[in-house]
């Protein structure tokens, strides 16, 4: 008797991790495209992710839903950054390193660059309010450690993140490089006793409209 041929298709449970990974890959590509050009069309976003527009709509719904998903994920990254910053201060870690790590991690979340949750329903606004409260608390603790310039507030740090999120270069790679330089300048305050800036200085093409 011939052996039975089993169904080689993976079960829904087996497919789920692959779907999650695919979603993450697509969202990462879309995020990078939007950071370079937040006015990208859905067709351009699909092209950047290497999928068809139907895949974008079937996975994430409308453009507004897609942006909300990205903003939610960014807010989660921000929450994690705040958690780690507070925990590091609790552990007695160097306060300046805690500040620098937090700003760079929060900047990578690109919440302000993609649009905050302020325009989302009440639960999103409450989430942002809690993030702001915890940010105020972190800044207060850093002031108590003596590492922050007098008068600096969480709003100032928010503006640094907003400015970094608005940086545009000649493509995604140059955007990341120039964004890093802007963060270095903002964090170090142009103090001469700090380490030299890394990466190439912005050139004329980096200021061209994209």
N, C-alpha and C positions, 0 to 999 in steps of 0.2 A: 504494500500500500504506500502511496506517496505521502510524504510528510505534509502536514497542514501548513499553509502559509499564514503567518500571523500578520495582523495589521501593524505596519511599521510606523504609522503616524503617531506622534507623541500625544499623550493625553492632555487634557486642558490644564491639569496640574503641572505637567512637565513643560508645557508651552509658556506658562505664566512667567517664569523667570526670564525667558527669552523676550517676552513682550515688554517686561519692565526694563530690561537692558536696552531694547530698541527704542522705547519711549525716552529713556535717559539720553541716548545718543542723539535722537532727533531734537530734543529740547536743548541740548548743549549747542548743537549747530545753529538752531534758531536764535538762541540767546546771543551767540557771538555775532550773528548777522544783525540783530536788532541793536546791539551795542555800537556797531559800526554805522548803521542807518536804521533808526527806530521807525522810519516811515516806509520800510520795506513792505511791498505787497505780499499777499499770501502766496502768489506764484513764486516770488523771489525767495520767500522763506522755505517753501517746499523744495526749490532748486538747491538752496544752501544745505538743506538736510538730506538731499539725494533721494527724495521720495516724491510721489505724485501729490497733487493738491487733495485728492480724495482721501489719501492716507492721513493728511493733517486734519481734515474735517472729521473723519471717522474716529480718530484718536482723541482729539482735543476740542472738537466742536467749533464754535465761531472764533473769530479773531479776538474778540473781547474775552472769551473763555480761555483762550490760549495765553493771552497776556496775563490774565489773572493767575493762571497756573504757574507761570514763570515768576510772577510777583510773590505768590505764596511760597514757592520754593526758596526765593531769595530771602524772604522774611524768616523762613526756618533756618537758613544759614546764619542770618543775623542773630537769631535767638541762641543758636549754638555758640556763636562767637562771644556773646554776652555771658553765657553760662561759663565758658572756659576762662574768660577774663576774670570774673568774680572768683572762680575756684582757684585760679593762679594767685590772685591777691590773698585769698584765704591761706594758701600754702606758703606765703611769704616770698613768692618769686619777685624778681626785679620789676619794679613798677613801670619803668620806661619800656622795657621789653613787652610787658603786658599791653601797654597802650599801643605800641607799634604793631604788635600782632593783631590786636583787635581792629585797628583802622584798616589794615591791609585785608583782613578776612572779610570785614563788613563791606569794603570796597568791591571785593570779588563777587559779593552777592548781587551787586548792581540793582538793588531795590529802587533807589532814586533814579537811576538811569532809565529803567524800564517803566517807571511810573509806580508810585506808591500805592498802598491799599486804601488811601483816603477816599477814593471815589467808589469803593466797593461797598457792599452792604454793611450793616451795623457791626457784624462780627469781625469784619476786616478792620474797621475803624477802631474797635476795641483792642484788637491785636496790636495795631500800630501805637495806640496810646500806652499799652503795657510795655512795648519796646522802648518808647520814649522815656517812660518812668524809670526803667531799668538802666537806660543809658545815662539819665541824670544821676542815678545812684552811683554808677561806675565812675563818672567824672568827679563826683564828690569824693569818692575814695582815693582817686588819683591825686586830687588836690591835697588831700590829707597826707599823702605820701611825699608831697613836695616836688612832683615831677611835671606839673602842668603850669603853664604861664598864668599869672594872675589874671582873672577875668574871663578865662576860657570857659565856655559852656558846652553842653552837648549839642546845642544848636550850631556852634562853630564847627564842631566835628562833623555834624550833618552837612554843613555847607562844603566842607572839604570833600566829603563823599560825593556830594552832588556835582561839584566841579570836576572831580576825577571821572565821574560817570559820563560827563558831557564831552570828554576828550575824544577827538576823532583824528585818526592818522590815515596814512595811505594804505588802507587795507587792515584786516584784523591783526596781523603781526605787529605792524607799526603802531596800531592803536594801543596794544598791550605795552609796547616799549615806552611810548610817550606817556601813557597813563602811569606807569611805574615812576617815571621821572617827576611827574607832577606830584605824586604822592610823596616821593622823597623830599621834594622842596617843601611841601606843606608840613610834613611831619618834622623834618629837621629844622624848619624855620630859617633856612639859609645860613645857619651858623657855621663859621669858618672851621671850628674844631671838630666838625663831624666828617664822616667819611665822604670822599668824593662821590658825585653822582655816577651812576652806572648807565650804560646804554648810550646810543648815539643821540646827540642833541636834535630837536625837531628841525626839519628842513622845510623849504617852501612848499613842497608837495604835501606835507603833513597838514598844511593849513588850507588846502584846496577843498572846496565843497564836495561832499560825497552823498 
